[in-house]
Amino acid sequence: MKIMITGGGGFIGQKLARKLADIGQLNQREISRIALADIQQPDPVIASMPVDYIKADISNKSDVAALFSEEVDVVFHLAAVVSGEAETNFDLGRRVNLDGSINILDAAARQTATRGNMPVVIFASSVAVHGGEAPELISDGVELNPQTSYGTQKAMIELLLQDYSRKGFLNGRGLRLPTVTIRPGKANRAASSFMSSIFRDTLQSEHANCPVTRNFPVWHTAPRTVVENFIHAASIPAANFGYNRNLNLPGRTDTIGEMINQMTEVAGPEAEKRITWNRDPQIEKIVMGWRGSFRPEKALALGFAADHSFADSVRYFLEDDIA
Ligand SMILES: NC(=O)c1ccc[n+]([C@@H]2O[C@H](COP(=O)([O-])OP(=O)(O)OC[C@H]3O[C@@H](n4cnc5c(N)ncnc54)[C@H](O)[C@@H]3O)[C@@H](O)[C@H]2O)c1
């Protein structure tokens, strides 16, 4: 089977590609080819099967048509302009997160219509679709009420993914990711970027600022867990999703203070001393609009994996990203 990852040069896209290359099969079918598509040239991945590295802009229809020139069986649609950037640059966020995602859905639907091979499309949504007047604890079925342009664009694609699936245009699954931490590499323009940098950078002897207070609650998941859940999403029979193909993924709620304590437990007290505490009203406004507590019963019933502690996430980071 052929797999495509849009945003295949990004943080999760690269980890997902490495994992798929490593396991070599999906749903008991051998992976014959992986295509990594990104607006920036994706880094190479060690694999026994051929891997295509494709520079493509999903907001450009002819780039997207070219991505589907060969049949694709499973699409992990991860390409996006992240939250902070989509908020400051509305036009870019709308063009990529909304129009670009529609281009991917339409190309997948065209494949179904012209070749009779309906692709599974797994969409990286976000808990940023929730907020506003939603309850503090989000259970399944709570009305979407995004408080950012990014969250709104994700919510709009969720609705289309559901409708395209209902119509039999594609076989969609939308996963609302918690904040994925600890993210390796450099800080990005996500409003949640500090939720990684205060661990990642301080564990590597650098300073990092925390723009919110210690008691700020974070709904988070580890990169290893989210990759496992993307792969799991491809294996669930469509009928098991019932009437909604989109769901909240499992995660954990810890306050920033609790997360720092767990980092200290694993890696000692030095890292915390490198955190500065200067509040940033702009970041605070965005992240306060998100929810910190979820009850993802549907995802758990469907067998998605949950995190057991943030200490595990620190250990994974040291093993996977520092070593
Ligand atoms: N990391 C998180 O905490 C988190 C939380 C919730 C949702 N998500 C979602 O998960 C997905 C992956 O997130 P990530 O953390 O790996 O982000 P990332 O920024 O590392 O990766 C996104 C990739 O998309 C690419 N991209 C941007 N515009 C593009 C375009 N026009 N055409 C093609 N590629 C383009 C970027 O170059 C980047 O490599 C995104 O859709 C994001 O919204 C992530």
The ligand as a Gaussian input file, in Angstrom:
#p B3LYP/6-31G(d) Opt

LIG

0 1
 N        2.208000      19.616000      17.692000
 C        1.084000      19.852000      18.367000
 O        1.087000      20.078000      19.587000
 C       -0.248000      19.817000      17.652000
 C       -1.419000      19.954000      18.417000
 C       -2.646000      19.940000      17.759000
 C       -2.685000      19.766000      16.387000
 N       -1.546000      19.637000      15.684000
 C       -1.629000      19.481000      14.223000
 O       -0.816000      18.395000      13.820000
 C       -0.242000      18.648000      12.542000
 C        1.268000      18.470000      12.605000
 O        1.786000      19.357000      13.575000
 P        3.347000      19.561000      13.812000
 O        3.508000      19.901000      15.242000
 O        4.108000      18.439000      13.227000
 O        3.585000      20.892000      12.979000
 P        4.825000      21.328000      12.084000
 O        4.726000      22.797000      11.896000
 O        6.088000      20.770000      12.619000
 O        4.501000      20.580000      10.718000
 C        3.589000      21.090000       9.792000
 C        4.237000      21.005000       8.431000
 O        3.336000      21.537000       7.468000
 C        4.123000      22.143000       6.486000
 N        3.339000      23.106000       5.724000
 C        2.935000      24.339000       6.093000
 N        2.295000      24.928000       5.088000
 C        2.266000      24.050000       4.066000
 C        1.756000      24.090000       2.751000
 N        1.134000      25.196000       2.254000
 N        1.904000      23.003000       1.976000
 C        2.557000      21.900000       2.427000
 N        3.092000      21.824000       3.653000
 C        2.939000      22.889000       4.467000
 C        5.239000      22.835000       7.252000
 O        6.356000      23.121000       6.416000
 C        5.536000      21.815000       8.329000
 O        6.624000      20.977000       7.964000
 C       -0.696000      20.043000      12.152000
 O       -1.820000      19.934000      11.326000
 C       -1.083000      20.679000      13.462000
 O       -2.060000      21.681000      13.290000
 C       -0.319000      19.653000      16.279000

